C-alpha cells in the first residue's frame, strides 16, 4: 500500500512539473518592444513565466538592433537595482 502511494505521489509531482512548464508564458508571439514593455511586471510573473520571459529575451538578443540592445541592457540594469 505504501509503495502504491509513493508511486502515485511521484507521478502526481511529475505531471505537475510538466503542467507548470506548459502553462509558462509563450512570449515568442510578442515583438521586442512589447517584451521590453513587460519587463516592469516581471516580479508579478510566476517563476515559470519569468524563466520563459528571460529565455525569450536572451534568444532574441543576437538579432536585436543596436538601439534595441541598448534599451534591453538598460532594462536589465534597472531590474538589478530594484
C-alpha positions as CSV (number, residue, x, y, z in Angstrom):
1,X,0.0,0.0,0.0
2,X,2.8,2.4,0.9
3,X,4.5,1.5,-2.4
4,X,1.4,2.4,-4.4
5,X,1.1,5.7,-2.5
6,X,4.7,6.6,-3.3
7,X,4.2,5.8,-7.0
8,X,1.1,7.9,-7.1
9,X,2.9,10.8,-5.4
10,X,5.8,10.7,-7.7
11,X,3.6,10.5,-10.8
12,X,1.5,13.4,-9.5
13,X,4.6,15.6,-8.8
14,X,6.0,14.7,-12.3
15,X,2.7,15.7,-14.0
16,X,2.5,18.9,-12.0
17,X,6.0,19.9,-13.1
18,X,5.2,19.2,-16.7
19,X,2.0,21.2,-16.5
20,X,3.8,24.2,-15.0
21,X,6.3,24.2,-17.8
22,X,3.4,24.0,-20.4
23,X,1.5,26.8,-18.7
24,X,4.5,29.1,-18.5
25,X,4.1,32.1,-20.8
26,X,4.8,31.8,-24.5
27,X,6.5,35.1,-25.2
28,X,7.5,34.2,-28.8
29,X,4.4,36.0,-30.3
30,X,5.4,39.4,-28.8
31,X,7.6,42.0,-30.5
32,X,10.9,43.0,-28.9
33,X,9.3,46.3,-27.9
34,X,6.3,44.6,-26.3
35,X,8.6,42.3,-24.4
36,X,10.7,45.1,-23.1
37,X,7.5,46.9,-22.0
38,X,6.6,43.8,-19.9
39,X,9.9,43.9,-18.0
40,X,8.4,46.1,-15.3
41,X,5.9,43.4,-14.5
42,X,8.4,40.6,-14.3
43,X,8.2,40.5,-10.5
44,X,4.5,39.6,-10.8
45,X,5.1,36.6,-13.1
46,X,5.3,33.1,-11.8
47,X,8.8,31.5,-11.8
48,X,7.9,29.5,-14.9
49,X,6.7,32.7,-16.8
50,X,9.8,34.6,-15.6
51,X,12.1,31.8,-16.8
52,X,10.3,31.7,-20.2
53,X,10.5,35.5,-20.5
54,X,14.2,35.6,-19.8
55,X,14.9,32.8,-22.2
56,X,13.0,34.5,-24.9
57,X,14.8,37.8,-24.3
58,X,18.2,36.2,-24.3
59,X,17.4,34.2,-27.5
60,X,16.5,37.4,-29.3
61,X,19.5,39.5,-28.2
62,X,21.8,38.5,-31.1
63,X,19.3,39.6,-33.7
64,X,18.4,42.9,-32.0
65,X,19.3,46.3,-33.5
66,X,21.9,48.3,-31.6
67,X,19.2,50.6,-30.3
68,X,17.1,47.6,-29.0
69,X,20.3,46.1,-27.4
70,X,20.9,49.4,-25.6
71,X,17.3,49.5,-24.4
72,X,17.5,45.9,-23.3
73,X,20.7,46.4,-21.3
74,X,19.0,49.5,-19.7
75,X,16.1,47.3,-18.6
76,X,18.4,44.6,-17.2
77,X,20.5,47.2,-15.4
78,X,17.3,48.9,-13.9
79,X,16.0,45.5,-12.8
80,X,19.1,44.6,-10.9
81,X,18.6,47.7,-8.6
82,X,15.0,47.0,-7.6
